[in-house]
Amino acid sequence: MTQLLLDLKPAQPPSFDNFVVGENRELLARLSALASRGDFDALYLWGPSGSGKTHLLTATAHASLCRRPVLFLSAPCEASHLVAPSGGLLIIDDVNRLDESAQIALFRIFNTARLIGVGMLLSGPCAPGRLRLRPDLKSRIEQMLVYEVRTLNDEEKAAALRRHALERGLRLDDGLVNYLLSHGRRDLPSLMAVLDQLDRATLERKRQATLPLLKEILQPPLLPGQ
């Protein structure tokens, strides 16, 4: 029987403070300014899965809530959900996944956003010119302020892992960090998820974090009959 343990240090909600900045310092400052304003502005973020786009969109939404209405949507979503909150902030994650009717609704919002003071923050997996969207909507997105979310290098990932481990009270030596960076998925959310699994395993088994234990966690589960 596995004893269930109370996690005394739950994961923190996405914020500007717990985002690992790397080469995104200018972007973070721009999003912080967007969150503190209450008028028209338009930003588009792009980058691969795991680069931190959703974290930044969520952090901006949380930071904006005390100043203006916020509508946060993750595509795909229905066209009826796409409304322009007057004086508010419209945030859409994965804009490339909007269907035809939702794209038309978003295009109409673009045409009125400046007049009613709506801020817009969109994200996608690639630069605006490569989005598979209606030409008129893609043209509007190309006119936004565009930022590529820069992924972290190995040194920055290692620093983030050590900081996360320290916050959880987990002892993590260089050998474990190097092994973690050399095996499995390399995006930061996946690395953090493995680190959380390692932390739980040390608590459940009352063991220190060791390389054999990390290898056991990274081992894919056997399928029936294997």
Secondary structure, 3 states (H helix, E strand, C coil): CCCCCCCCCCCCCCCCCCCCCCCCHHHHHHHHHHHHCCCCEEEEEECCCCCCHHHHHHHHHHHHCCCCCEEEEECCCCHHHCCCCCCCEEEEECHHHCCHHHHHHHHHHHHHHHHHCCEEEEEECCCHHHCCCCHHHHHHHHCCEEEECCCCCHHHHHHHHHHHHHHCCCCCCHHHHHHHHHCCCCCHHHHHHHHHHHHHHHHHHCCCCCHHHHHHHHCCCCCCCC
